[in-house]
Amino acid sequence: MTATFSKDKSIHVVGVAADRQELLALCGELEPDVVITNPKLLDANGIASIRKRTGELPDIKIIAFAGGYSDSDIKLLLEADSEGYLFYDLDDDELIAAVRSVYDYHCVIVAPVQSRIGKMACANIRN
């Protein structure tokens, strides 16, 4: 992923984390504008920790980046107010455009996740 962003001089990778603890530590230390993470690195406590940091650093935006999302992943990320839901199969230009868009306070959600969010919302309305 670092190689992808090296193609765009306006995006600077300030850190790369191997696990949840390192991710949270880097968020506090480096104060990134955008965090791209695999939701599998985060559980409810991890998302809460990032959101706690965003209370201190309210401009941090979270992009989930995964091969797929379960309904529980989507629910957790919605509760965390994630700004992006992306799949691994994006090409470099699409990924760069998505990060720029989220940086500019837009939400980016791939179509399959949009559909699942809609279905989850409809199910909640019916209940």
N, C-alpha and C positions, 0 to 999 in steps of 0.2 A: 504494500500500500504506500509506503514511503516513496517508492519509485514513481508511482502514479502522481503523487502530489509534487514531486520535483519538476514535473512538466509545467507547472503553473507557478510563476514567481510571486503571486499574491497569496499563496497558501504556504504556511510554514509548519512543518511537523515539529512540535516542541517536545514530544515524548512518546515513548512506546512502552506499554505495560504488558507483562506476561500473565498477570493474574489480578484478581480483584483488589487485594491489598495494595499492590503497586499502583494500580489505576487510581485508587482513592488518594494515595500519598502524592502522586503526580498532579492530580487535580488541585490539591491544596498548595503544592509547591510552585507549580508552573502557571496556574490560573489560565487555562486555555479558553479560547472563545467557543470552540466546538470539541466535543468528545465523541469519538466514533468507537463503539464497543459492541462486542458480540453479547447478546442478552444472556447467553449461557455463563458468562463471567459474573453476572450479577443475579442475586436473588432479591427478595424484597428488602433485605437489609442493605444490600449494595446500592440499589436504586435510592433508598432513603438516605444513604450516606452521601451520594452525589447530590441529591436534592438539598440536603443539609448544607453542603458546600455551596450550592447555588443560592441559598439564603444569605451566605456570606459573600458569594460571588454571583449575583443574580443574572449575569449575562452568559453563563455557561449554558450551551445548548447541547442536547444529547441526541446522537444519531445511533440507532440500533442497526447493526450490519450483520446479517446472518444468511444462512442457506434456506431458511424457512422459519416460520413462526407458528407456535401452537397458540391456541386460544388463551392459555394462561400467560404466555409471553406477552401477547398483545394487551391483555388486561393489565398486567404489571406495568408495561411501558406506557399505557394510557394514563394510569394512575400517577405515573411519574412525570407526566407532561412531556414526554419525548417529542422532539420536533421532527425526527426522521425515522423511517422504517425502510431500509434498503436491503436488496438481495445481493449476494456475492456475484451474480452474473452481470452486473452493470459493467459497461466498458469504461475505460479511463475517463473519457470526456463526460459521460453521464455522472460518474462519481464526483468529479470536480464540480460540475454544474450543481449537483445536489448539495454539496458542502457550501458552495457559495450562496445558494438559495437559503439554506438553514441559517447561515451566518447573517443574512439579510432579514431574518425574522419571518421566514416562510416555512411552512410545514411541508415536508416531502414524504409521501407515502406511496409505495409501489401499488399498482392496481390490485393484485391479489389480496394485499392486506387491507386496502380500502373496502373491498367487497366483504371481507370477514368482519371488519369493524361494523359495517352496515348491518350485516346479519346478526351480530351480537347486540347491536342497539335495538333492532326490531324484536329480538327475543326478550330483551329486558322490558320493552314497552308492553309486550303481551302478558308478561308475568305480573 
